[in-house]
């Protein structure tokens, strides 16, 4: 796989050694078991896969190249390049400005963007409408387009589904930049509709089976379906694609569910005429990170820390997996570890930052799980490990760490 040139300060002394050793021992990535490192009175159980993925490193490299290549030009990002505050704050500190917030709120009017400016398309991609607007202004949408190739793979699969007269069901969050971009592309190729989860998938299936009258469709899916969507005709042939950062098992579960619905309606002998197998749209990094997190559940541990941006979809799903077994804290970086008694962590259910007490035991042999999202730099994980050791009274030279 290609190696990217990203700023050295996103690298790390501990995690780089861990990943290098695992790559040497397991080059084909068949072993998803975690790495255990004991330092002083603490054992860290480090996930096999986490941190920057291919698409994120590609986006970072192109963004910093844009800064270096265009010292005399204004440089903009459509929105956050990736969902990590440390990376985005570093880009802002170097003069890049965001045109929109992650929820689509306009921060800089389009009228202020000109053909002389550089606009970076983030890893999530851009809608067809936004890309067309940029091109009308004479802005280059190719050189600094950092759309993840795995997102583009979903778009290509959606296109093929549309060409084969299938309706595209997108498993995703309707306000997420990636889902908005995918929907924009898919609706150009065929009828499209977004479902958030299995509950919404079951409601959509009721329109396939006739359990719900078509008159209720707009109430349930009008805001997340393509214009002119006709549930009577557009749900006879379907295929499922995903926002690449969703839970892979949930996407597969939704696809399997619609396949079964179609078998029950049309018969197994006719399933190929009504359902397209689209399991190849699952992102490898999302899959690997989630598979490695599931392996963490086989371990005994006292506490788990997930590091990453609070608006990161893929990171929140790692929290979701871990919190069923361990006390789990979702933190953006080491600054949330206030002291040995107090921590700020993000609650994925209430979407609020909560300060909690007595999160860190002082017992000898404390076992701590550590992982992060695909948009989190390894150095942030390193700094969390170092901060935890500091709070537990360990002074260690990481340069001398031998695995």
C-alpha positions, 0 to 999 in steps of 0.5 A: 500500500502507498506510503504517504508524506504526512507531517512528522508531528502526527507520528509517535514513539510508542504506537509507531513501534507497536504497529511496525512490530505487528506489521512484521509479525503479521504482514497479511493482517490475519491476526486481529488480537490486540498487543499487550504492553506492561509499563510499570504498574499498568498494562495497556491492551492496544487494538490491532488496527486503529488510527489513520487509514489510507483515505485519511493519510491521502487527504492529509498529504494533499492538504499540506501539499496545497499549503506548500504549493500555493503560498500566495493563494487563499486556501479553503476546505469545503468543510472539516477535512477529516473529523479530528479536531487536532488535525483541523486546528493545525490546518486552520493555524496554517491559514486554511479556512472552512467554507462550511461547518460539518452540518452544512452551515455556511461559514464563508459565502460562496460569493466570496470564493473566486477562481483564483482560490484553492478549494480542497475537497475533503475525504468525505467527497462533495455533492455533485451540486457543490462540485458544479458550483466550484467548476462554474467559478473556474476552480480546479476540482481535481488537483486537491480533491482528497475524496477517499477511494473507498467512498468513490467505490460506493459511488461507483457501486451505486452507479452500477445499481442504478444502471441495472434498474435497482433502487439504491438504499443508503445506510448512513446518517443523512446529515453526514457529509459523506452520506450527503455526497453519496446520495447526491451521486446515487440519485443521478443514477437511480431512485435513492433513499437513506436509512439510519438503522435497522428500525428505519430499514424495517419501516421501509420494508413495510412499504415493500410488503404492503404493510404500510400504505404508500400515502405514509411514505413521504412522512417517513422518508420524504426528506431522505428520498430522491425526488419523485420516489415512487414506493410502489414501483421503486422498491421492486429491485433494491441494493444496499450501500453504506456510509463507509464509517457505519458499523459494518455488521449493521450494514450487512445486517440491513442488506441481509434483511432486505434480501430476506424480505425480497425472498419472502415477497418474490421467492428465492428462485427470483431473488437475483431479479430483485436484490443485488449483493453489495457487500463489497462497499464496506470500507476495509479500514472500518471493517478492520478497526471494528473487527479488532475492537471485537477482539478487545472484548475477549480480554479482561480489562478495567477500563477502556479509552477511545481517542478521536473527534467527537463528530467522528462516526467511525470512532463513535461506533468503536465506543458503542462496541466497547461500552457494553463490556467495559467502563469506556471513555471517549476523549479527543486527546490527553487534555480531557484527562484532567487529573487522576480523579477527574476526566471529561468524556463524550457521551455518544447517546446524549451528545454531550461532554460530561465530567466524571470522577474516580475514573482511574483506579490506583491498583497495581496491574491496572489493565487499560484498553486503548484504541482510536478512530480512523481520523485520529493521529497516532501521536494523540494515542501516544500522548494519552498513554503517556498522560495515564502513566504520568497520572499513575506515577510511572516515569518511563523513557519511551525511546528505550521501549522494547516490544 
